[in-house]
Amino acid sequence: MKKAPTIRDVAAAAGVSVSVVSRVLNPESGPVAPAKREAVLGVINELGYRPRAAARELSVGQALTVGLVVADLANPFFAQLADRIVWEARSHGVQVVVMTTQEDPHLEADSLDTLLDRSVAGVIATPTGANVEKWERLQSMGVNVVFVDRTIAELEDVDVVSIENVDSARRATEHMLSLGHRRIGLITGPVSTSTGQARIHGYRAAHEAFSVSTDPQLIRDVPFRGDGGGDAVGSLLALPDRPTGLIVANTAQVQSSVRRLVQIGVQIPEDLSVIVFDDNPWTELTSPPLSVIRQPIGMLAVHSLELVLGRMHGKLPPAPRTIEVKADFVPRSSCSPLLLTTTR
């Protein structure tokens, strides 16, 4: 990775002293001749120099600023995550600039450019999976990056905080299998995302542990936005050999999926046993209450902020860290043994 240019590189290329470059960057610190100012600004633009916000803010005792790039604030999971990260940041005297990509790589690219121009000291983000070069450029400019909930395989030197996605999907599937279900539908996120891939892997691992083959027709990866969950429910229940169990491992599609089950008139758990990935209190208020994989949003927020602050203050070793937090499986009455299921 290309080393980020320093203020000394700018001074050398412009043929001026470091103090002159400093005065250009901080006009209130002293005057600079117009010709020299133009020369320095030209070199800054040519080299792509960005002042290290963390170093500058720490040196003058200002509050650190962190960028928070979340995938979709309409998704309750990300809304809660953003709220908790902002709350934790305030307790550390850290300011947060919140941006949302709406699961759009183009909006994500624009967000990263904006954060780079604002010289934030660090970025906590749920990446779309695209814009690898943009993320690399952000790092090359000295910005500390922490991915939360998702990761990008090509970026091996980024800190990552997530739940144990493989384990969570495996436990949910094993619970269904232990109840005798052998036709278990899975609705998960896009396979282009790390969470989508990991949860499918956990689903398959559980089947292997029970010596049960998996039917590709029962696995539906759908977008996070829109009503893909409801559509997937409809297509799964239209199969000649329909599932007797359903795991909705796409948090953004839980409401859409459950809504479609109600509209179709599916009786839970008599017709279909159901487990969802969600941390929303409404899952306890349905009839019957839904079994859930409860994601520890608070822990995700705490670990993400600790990592980015640790990087800013130089308190962590250079090797990237991956922190996986265990999610809770909360069994409720939305699952029943297959022998009690009346509809196949």
Summary of the structure (lengths in Angstrom):
residues: 344
radius of gyration: 24.4
end to end distance: 55.6
largest distance: 85.6
contacts: 1160
relative contact order: 0.12
helix: 46%
strand: 16%
